[in-house]
Amino acid sequence: MMYPFCKYADETIVTFSNIARNEEGKEVVYVHFERPMEYGFDSIRFELPTYKVVYEEGHYSEIEKEMFRTVLEKGAPYFYEWAREGGIQSA
């Protein structure tokens, strides 16, 4: 299950997963960035807490990828908290 986080001005949608287990059995959260394009989508998915790219398709620039990593580094504790809670609870 993926939960919505935010939408950027360029139409990139950010979602995050429930707590999952990676191949080593460690708790992880996946954060996915996806932007619609004429030909389909630009997509990239990171694994927390390693910030490793686990899926990539399309044409996100290196500058955009670094911006995403910054978002992840600053927000990792929150992504874990929200993943445990089943998404962001807002009024």
GUTI-526642 format. One record per residue: residue in three letters; z, x, y of N, C-alpha, C in turn; residue number from 0. Coordinates in Angstrom, 1 decimal, padded with zeros to 4 digits. Layout:
BEGIN
["Ala",[Z,X,Y],[Z,X,Y],[Z,X,Y],NUM]
...
//
This chain:
BEGIN
["Met",[000.0,000.8,-001.2],[000.0,000.0,000.0],[000.0,000.9,001.2],0]
["Met",[-000.8,000.5,002.2],[-000.9,001.3,003.5],[-000.4,000.3,004.6],1]
["Tyr",[000.4,000.9,005.5],[000.9,000.1,006.6],[000.3,000.6,007.9],2]
["Pro",[000.1,-000.4,008.8],[-000.5,000.0,010.1],[000.5,000.8,011.0],3]
["Phe",[000.0,001.8,011.7],[000.8,002.5,012.6],[000.3,002.3,014.1],4]
["Cys",[-001.0,002.7,014.3],[-001.5,002.6,015.7],[-003.0,002.6,015.6],5]
["Lys",[-003.6,002.3,016.8],[-005.1,002.4,017.0],[-005.3,003.2,018.3],6]
["Tyr",[-006.1,004.2,018.2],[-006.5,005.1,019.3],[-007.7,004.5,020.1],7]
["Ala",[-007.9,005.0,021.3],[-009.0,004.5,022.1],[-010.3,004.6,021.5],8]
["Asp",[-010.5,005.7,020.7],[-011.8,005.9,020.0],[-012.0,005.0,018.8],9]
["Glu",[-011.1,004.1,018.6],[-011.1,003.1,017.4],[-010.5,003.7,016.1],10]
["Thr",[-010.0,005.0,016.2],[-009.3,005.5,015.0],[-008.1,004.7,014.7],11]
["Ile",[-008.0,004.3,013.5],[-006.8,003.5,013.0],[-006.0,004.4,012.2],12]
["Val",[-004.6,004.4,012.4],[-003.7,005.3,011.7],[-002.9,004.3,010.8],13]
["Thr",[-002.8,004.7,009.5],[-002.0,003.9,008.5],[-001.2,004.9,007.7],14]
["Phe",[-000.1,004.4,007.1],[000.7,005.3,006.2],[001.1,004.6,005.0],15]
["Ser",[001.4,005.3,003.9],[001.7,004.7,002.6],[003.2,004.5,002.4],16]
["Asn",[003.5,003.8,001.3],[004.9,003.8,000.8],[005.3,005.2,000.4],17]
["Ile",[006.5,005.4,000.1],[006.9,006.7,-000.5],[006.2,006.8,-001.9],18]
["Ala",[005.6,007.9,-002.2],[004.9,008.1,-003.4],[005.4,009.4,-004.0],19]
["Arg",[004.9,009.7,-005.2],[005.2,011.0,-005.9],[003.9,011.8,-006.0],20]
["Asn",[004.0,013.1,-005.7],[002.8,013.9,-005.9],[002.8,014.4,-007.3],21]
["Glu",[001.8,015.3,-007.6],[001.7,015.8,-009.0],[002.9,016.6,-009.4],22]
["Glu",[003.7,017.1,-008.5],[004.9,017.8,-008.9],[006.1,016.9,-008.9],23]
["Gly",[005.9,015.6,-008.7],[007.0,014.7,-008.7],[007.9,014.6,-007.5],24]
["Lys",[007.4,015.3,-006.4],[008.1,015.3,-005.1],[007.7,014.1,-004.3],25]
["Glu",[008.7,013.6,-003.5],[008.4,012.4,-002.6],[007.4,012.8,-001.5],26]
["Val",[006.4,012.0,-001.3],[005.4,012.2,-000.3],[005.1,010.9,000.4],27]
["Val",[004.6,011.0,001.6],[004.0,009.9,002.3],[002.6,010.4,002.7],28]
["Tyr",[001.6,009.5,002.6],[000.2,009.8,003.0],[000.0,009.1,004.3],29]
["Val",[-000.6,009.8,005.2],[-001.0,009.3,006.5],[-002.5,009.4,006.7],30]
["His",[-003.1,008.3,006.9],[-004.6,008.2,006.9],[-005.1,007.8,008.3],31]
["Phe",[-006.1,008.6,008.8],[-006.8,008.4,010.0],[-008.2,008.0,009.7],32]
["Glu",[-008.7,006.9,010.3],[-010.0,006.4,010.0],[-010.7,005.8,011.3],33]
["Arg",[-011.9,006.2,011.5],[-012.7,005.7,012.7],[-014.0,005.2,012.2],34]
["Pro",[-014.4,004.0,012.7],[-015.7,003.4,012.3],[-016.8,004.2,013.1],35]
["Met",[-017.9,004.4,012.4],[-019.1,005.0,013.0],[-020.3,004.3,012.6],36]
["Glu",[-021.4,004.6,013.2],[-022.7,003.9,012.9],[-023.0,004.0,011.4],37]
["Tyr",[-022.7,005.2,010.8],[-023.1,005.5,009.4],[-022.0,005.2,008.4],38]
["Gly",[-020.8,004.7,008.9],[-019.7,004.4,008.0],[-018.4,004.7,008.7],39]
["Phe",[-017.6,005.7,008.1],[-016.3,006.0,008.7],[-016.1,007.5,008.7],40]
["Asp",[-015.4,008.0,009.7],[-014.8,009.3,009.6],[-013.4,009.0,009.1],41]
["Ser",[-013.0,009.8,008.1],[-011.7,009.5,007.4],[-011.0,010.9,007.1],42]
["Ile",[-009.7,010.9,007.3],[-008.9,012.1,006.8],[-007.5,011.6,006.5],43]
["Arg",[-007.0,012.1,005.3],[-005.7,011.7,004.9],[-004.9,013.0,004.7],44]
["Phe",[-003.7,013.0,005.2],[-002.7,014.1,005.1],[-001.6,013.7,004.2],45]
["Glu",[-001.0,014.6,003.5],[000.2,014.4,002.7],[001.4,015.0,003.4],46]
["Leu",[002.4,014.2,003.6],[003.7,014.7,004.2],[004.7,015.0,003.0],47]
["Pro",[005.4,016.0,003.0],[005.8,016.9,004.1],[004.9,018.2,004.3],48]
["Thr",[003.9,018.4,003.5],[003.1,019.6,003.5],[002.1,019.6,004.6],49]
["Tyr",[001.7,018.5,005.1],[000.6,018.4,006.1],[-000.8,018.8,005.6],50]
["Lys",[-000.9,018.8,004.2],[-002.1,019.2,003.5],[-003.1,018.1,003.6],51]
["Val",[-004.4,018.4,003.8],[-005.4,017.4,003.8],[-005.7,017.1,002.3],52]
["Val",[-005.6,015.8,001.9],[-005.9,015.5,000.6],[-007.2,014.7,000.4],53]
["Tyr",[-007.7,014.3,001.5],[-009.0,013.5,001.5],[-009.7,013.7,002.9],54]
["Glu",[-011.0,014.0,002.9],[-011.7,014.1,004.1],[-013.1,013.7,003.9],55]
["Glu",[-013.6,012.9,004.8],[-015.0,012.5,004.8],[-015.4,012.2,006.2],56]
["Gly",[-016.6,012.6,006.6],[-017.1,012.3,008.0],[-017.0,013.5,008.9],57]
["His",[-016.8,013.3,010.2],[-017.0,014.3,011.2],[-015.9,014.4,012.2],58]
["Tyr",[-014.6,014.4,011.8],[-013.5,014.7,012.7],[-013.6,016.2,013.1],59]
["Ser",[-013.5,016.5,014.4],[-013.5,017.9,014.8],[-012.2,018.6,014.5],60]
["Glu",[-012.3,019.9,014.6],[-011.1,020.7,014.4],[-010.0,020.4,015.4],61]
["Ile",[-010.4,020.1,016.6],[-009.5,019.7,017.7],[-008.8,018.4,017.3],62]
["Glu",[-009.6,017.4,016.8],[-009.0,016.2,016.4],[-008.0,016.4,015.3],63]
["Lys",[-008.4,017.2,014.3],[-007.5,017.4,013.2],[-006.2,018.1,013.6],64]
["Glu",[-006.3,019.0,014.5],[-005.0,019.6,015.0],[-004.2,018.6,015.8],65]
["Met",[-004.8,017.7,016.5],[-004.1,016.6,017.2],[-003.3,015.8,016.2],66]
["Phe",[-004.0,015.4,015.1],[-003.4,014.6,014.0],[-002.2,015.4,013.4],67]
["Arg",[-002.4,016.7,013.2],[-001.3,017.4,012.6],[-000.1,017.4,013.5],68]
["Thr",[-000.3,017.5,014.9],[000.8,017.4,015.8],[001.5,016.1,015.7],69]
["Val",[000.7,015.0,015.6],[001.3,013.7,015.5],[002.2,013.6,014.2],70]
["Leu",[001.7,014.2,013.1],[002.4,014.2,011.9],[003.7,015.1,012.0],71]
["Glu",[003.6,016.2,012.6],[004.8,017.1,012.7],[005.9,016.5,013.5],72]
["Lys",[005.5,015.8,014.6],[006.5,015.1,015.5],[007.0,013.8,014.9],73]
["Gly",[006.2,013.2,014.1],[006.5,011.9,013.5],[007.0,011.8,012.1],74]
["Ala",[007.0,012.9,011.4],[007.2,012.9,009.9],[008.5,012.2,009.6],75]
["Pro",[009.7,012.4,010.3],[010.9,011.7,009.9],[010.7,010.2,010.0],76]
["Tyr",[010.0,009.8,011.0],[009.7,008.3,011.2],[008.8,007.7,010.2],77]
["Phe",[007.8,008.5,009.8],[006.9,008.0,008.7],[007.7,007.8,007.4],78]
["Tyr",[008.6,008.7,007.1],[009.4,008.5,005.9],[010.3,007.3,006.0],79]
["Glu",[010.9,007.2,007.2],[011.8,006.0,007.4],[011.1,004.7,007.3],80]
["Trp",[009.9,004.6,007.9],[009.1,003.4,007.9],[008.6,003.1,006.5],81]
["Ala",[008.2,004.2,005.8],[007.7,004.0,004.4],[008.8,003.5,003.5],82]
["Arg",[010.0,003.9,003.7],[011.1,003.4,002.9],[011.4,001.9,003.2],83]
["Glu",[011.2,001.5,004.5],[011.5,000.2,005.0],[010.3,-000.8,004.7],84]
["Gly",[009.2,-000.3,004.2],[008.1,-001.2,003.9],[007.3,-001.5,005.2],85]
["Gly",[007.1,-000.5,006.1],[006.3,-000.6,007.3],[007.2,-000.7,008.5],86]
["Ile",[006.6,-000.7,009.7],[007.3,-000.8,010.9],[007.6,-002.3,011.2],87]
["Gln",[008.9,-002.5,011.4],[009.4,-003.8,011.7],[009.4,-004.0,013.3],88]
["Ser",[008.6,-004.9,013.8],[008.6,-005.1,015.2],[008.6,-006.6,015.6],89]
["Ala",[009.0,-006.9,016.7],[009.2,-008.3,017.2],[007.8,-008.8,017.7],90]
//
